[in-house]
Structure formats: C-alpha cells, structure tokens
C-alpha cells in the first residue's frame, strides 16, 4: 500500500484517519480536504510518508464482484455426467 505517489501511502492515510477521529466515512468525504489544508503535518506525510512508515502490519482491501467469481475455468458437462 505504500507508494511514492503523493497522498497514496499508509502513513498519510493513518494520520488522516487520526485527524478525523478514526471515522472512515469522514475520511472519504470530500470535505476532508479542509482538514488536510489546515494541517501542515498532513502535507508532509502526503509527500514523504513513504519514508516514515507508521506500521509494519499488512493491509488488504477486498472487493466482492457482482454475483460470481471469475476463475477463467469452466466445467464441461456431458450428457452422461451428473453434476
């Protein structure tokens, strides 16, 4: 999740969540820009947070796709197969 792309590093997101009281809905609200503008430390972490990680735990974001999982494999069922 850590990248050199500004605003796309774990430390920035961690500090932003702390600034909004660990409320994920508030962190994803467009109005959070006011919080970022008023806190110089968030700007620092936005650009240089990659170099000072706040945690070493893995993080994953999972998304369920609509209806089924695409595996690329299809079962062939013939007339004599039960299934």
Order of alpha helices (4+ residues) and beta strands (2+ residues): alpha-alpha-alpha-alpha
